[in-house]
Amino acid sequence: MKSEASKVNGGSHPEGSVLIRFWERVDLEDVRRITWETWLATYAAFIPEGDLRRYLDKQYTVQALGDLMASEYFRGLLAVEQESVLGYAKVQFHPDEQRCYLSSLYVIPAAQGKGVGKRLLERAELIAREFGVHEIWLGVMVQNTQALEWYTRLGFAFVREEPFTMGNTTVQHRIGYRPIHPDEFLS
């Protein structure tokens, strides 16, 4: 059986399958591109494009993403199939709370429904366990009903709402968590 660390790094992957690996600095433009593509597809119906762009250009610069990578409490995951980047996840441990957050999980629209998001979530949960926690937390915009339904089907319980601001637009965010069960990763 492979160690959890080798599974997080992607392990073996047959031709044509999705590899989940850690971010490298050369991936940061792809992270920005995926962010923008998924935001337009998901959030543009309720957040003006200008607000999305301002938030992207403030929070998702190559410099800001590189600074995140330098933190001992951050892990960036990338889903790659052959030469195509399909999605990513950001995992952040907050030692003051003893919680691990899946602060982002984005899959390009063309790759949604193919198990990529679930693979990213599974790897994120392995990382959370490495930080010594037994649940993973996240926030989802209330208007993002497709994601809320997906996370609920996967066992997330949403326990509160908080405002979240992108540019000049504030939306409600549902905050939830899911217990991590180590036996889910034994396959």
N, C-alpha and C positions, 0 to 999 in steps of 0.2 A: 504494500500500500504506500502511496506517495505521501510525503509529509504535507501538512497544510501550507507551509511556505512554498513548496514547489507548485502546488495547485494554484496559489495566488499568482505566481509568476507566469502561469499559463500552462505549465506542464507540456506534454506532447499534444500536437494537434494535427490530425490528418489533413491532407490537401482538401481545400474547399470548406473547412470548418472554421469557426470563429475562435480566434486567439484572444484571450484577455490578458493584457500585460500592463505594467506600470508605465506612466507617462515618461517621456524623455523630452528634453528641451525642444527638440526638432518637431515635436507633436503639438506645440502650443498654438500654432496657426490653425491646425486642424480642429483643436478644441474650440477656438473662437468661431470657426466656420460652422461646426456642428451646433454650437450654441445659437448662433444667429438663425440658421435654417430651422431648427426646432422651435425657437421662440416665435418666428414668423408664422409657422404652421399651427402653433398651439395658442399663443397669447395675443396675436394681432387682433383677434375678434373683440378683446376687452381691454387691451392696453395699446395706446397709440404708438405707431412705429417710431416716432421721435423719442418717446420715453424709453422704449426698448433699446434704441441705438445709444442714447446717453448712458444708460445703465451698463450696456456692453462695453462702451468705450471708457468707462470708469472702473468697473469691477473685473472685467475680463481682458485687460490689456495683456500682452505677452509678459510685461514686467510684473504685473500683479499675479499672474498665474505662476511665473517663475518664483516669486516670493513665497507663494503658497507651497510650492514644491520643496522649498528649503526648510519648511517646518517639520520638526520631528513628529508632529501630531497630524500630519496630512499625508494622504495617499491618493494619487490620481490613477484611475484605471482607464484603459483604452480598449475598445473592442475592434479587432481588425480581422478582415477576411481577405486572404491573399494580400493585395496591395490597397484595399479599400478600408477606410476608417468608417465604422458604422455607428459608433456611439462612445460615450464615456461616462464615468462616474467620479464624483469627488467625495472622499470619505475624510471626515475630520473628527478627531478625538478631542473632547473638552475635559481636561483633567480636573478642573474646578468642579464640574458637575458629575464626573465619572460617567460620561455618556459619549457615545459615538453617533455621529450624524451622517446620514447620506445626504449631503448638502446639494447635490445635483446628480441626476441620472437622465441623460438625454440620448435618444436613439433617433437617427435620421428617419424621416417618414417612410422611405422606401424599404427600410429594414425592420420596421415595427411589425409585431405579430409573429416574429420568427425565432423568439427565444433569446434574443440578444440582451434585452433588458433584464430578464431573469438571470442570465449568466453574470451580468454585471452586479446584480443584487447579491447573488451567492458569493461572489468574490469579496464584495464589500462586507458581508457578514463574517467571512473568514478574517478579514482585517480587524473588524470590531472585536472578535474573540482574541486576536493577538494583543489588543489593547486591554484585555481582561474584563470586557463587559459581556453581558448575556442578552442584550437587546440592541436594536438599531433604531434610531429616530430619524424622522424626516418631516418636511413641510410640503404641502401641495396646495396650490391656489384653488379656492372653492370653485371657480369657474372651469377648472381643468377636470371636468367630470370623468373623462376617459381614464386619466391617471388615477383619480380617486377610486374608481371602480376596480382598476387593476390592482392597486395596492391592497384594497379591502379583500379581494379574492385571494391574495397571497398571505392574508392573515394579519394585516396591520390594523390596529385599533386606533382610531382618532379620538383624542381626549380633550382638545381645546382648539380655539381659533385665536389667531393673532394677526394684526395688520402687517402688510409687507409692501414696501414702496419701491417702485421702479420709476425713475425720473420723477414726474409730477403726479403719477397715478398710484393710489394706494388700493390694494385689494386684500381680501381676507385670505389667510393661509390656515389650512387645517393642519395641526401638528399631531403626529401619531408615532407609534412604535410597533415593533414586532419582536417577540422573543426569538432568540437564535437557538436552534436545536442542533447540537453537533452531529447527531446521527444523520441529518439531512445531507451531509457532505461526505459520507462514506462510500458513495458509489464511484 
